[in-house]
Amino acid sequence: MEPDNTPVLDVQSLPLDIDNTPVLDVQGLTVDIATRAGDLHAVRDVSFEVRRGETLCIVGESGCGKSITSLSIMGLLPKAAKRSARALRFLGEDLAHASAARVNALRGDRMAMIFQEPMTALNPAYAIGDQLTEHYIFHKRSSMAQARERAVALLEKVGIAGAAQRLGQYPHQLSGGLRQRVMIAMALMCGPDLLIADEPSTALDVTIQAQILRLLADLQRELGIAMVLITHDLGVVARIADRVAVMYAGQIVEEGPVAALFGQPRHPYTRGLMRCIPVPGKTPPGGTLGTIPGVVPALYGELHGCAFRDRCEFARPSCSSAIPVRHVGQAHRWRCVLEPGEMTS
C-alpha cells in the first residue's frame, strides 16, 4: 500500500542494544469509570510491551485514553475507575493482583512517572530538597546526608546550575523549565527500571521543550531505562521514539517501529494525523494542512466496531462489526477492515 497523500516525516533513529525481556508487559488493559451518565470506557483492550533501553511513544488526540493508561499502570486511578487486564506485569511481577503495599513499594522506586504539569505535581509548601529526598529515604532507607548528596548529583545531571543552593528553594521560585528538570530528577532518584513521562514538555516554550526532550532521551539511553512517553506531538515522536502506539477512543489502533509507522502508516486515523503536520521542504509556506473532521465519540454504553468509522473517508458497513487486527511481520500491527492496498486516496 502506498499512502499517496500522506506526508512522511524524516525520522532520526539511533541503534539501541535492547534487552528482549519486557520490563513492562500490558495485555488487555481495560479501564471503566463510573459516571452519572453510565460507565465511561476510557481504555479498551490495550496491549503493549516495553523493553529495557526502549522508548515507546503513545500518541493521539486529547481524550483518547493516553494519560488514563499511564495512571492505571502506576496504580493512581481515581476511586471511580475500575481496572482489569489479562496481564499487567512489571519485571515479571503481576501488578494486576499485587497488594496496595507492594505497589506502593514499587512506585517511586522501581517505576516512576513524570507528570504533565510540574507546578501542580510539586508541593508548593515544601522545599525542592525535601521533595527530592523524602521518597529516596523511604525506599532506600538512607540517611538525610546520603539523600541530599544524591539529589544534588541528579540536579546537576539534569542541567541545573547551583544544585546545592536549589535544594532550599520552593517550586514558585523556579521557572517552568527548571521545575520540569526537578521532576525528572525526582523520578530518577531511586534509579527506576521504568519511566513514564506524561506530556512532559506541554507547558513549556519551544526552546525549553527541545532541551527537556533531549535530556530525557540522553538519560534514557545512558541509564538503560524502559520509557513510555505520552504525547500528542508527532514531531516529538519522530525524534525520540523507537516504537509508536497510536491511540484512538481508548484503543491502540496502530503500533509499530517509528520508521515503519511514519514511513507507511496503515490505519486511516494515523494517516489523518500525519496529514495535519507541516513537513519541512514539502509543505509550502502558508499552505493548508490536513484536518480530521468530527470529534472523538463518547465512550459510553455498549460499543461496536471501529470507533473511527464516523470520521473515516474509507468507512463501509463492515466497520460496525468486529475489527480484525492486521500485521506486517510481527512488529507492525493495526486494527482495520481494509486489506492492505485498499486505501487509495
Secondary structure, 3 states (H helix, E strand, C coil): CCCCCCCCCCCCCCCCCCCCCEEEEEEEEEEEEEECCEEEEEEEEEEEEEECCCEEEEECCCCCCHHHHHHHHHCCCCCCEEEECCEEEECCEECCCCCHHHHHHHECCCEEEECCCHHHHCCCCCCHHHHHHHHHHHHHCCCHHHHHHHHHHHHHHCCCCCHHHHCCCCHHHCCHHHHHHHHHHHHHCCCCCEEEEECCCCCCCHHHHHHHHHHHHHHHHHHCCEEEEEECCHHHHHHHCCEEEEEECCEEEEEEEHHHHHHCCCCHHHHHHHHCCCCCCCCCCCCCCCCCCCCCCCCECCCCCCCCHHHCCCCCHHHHCCCCEEEECCCEEEECCCCCCCCCC
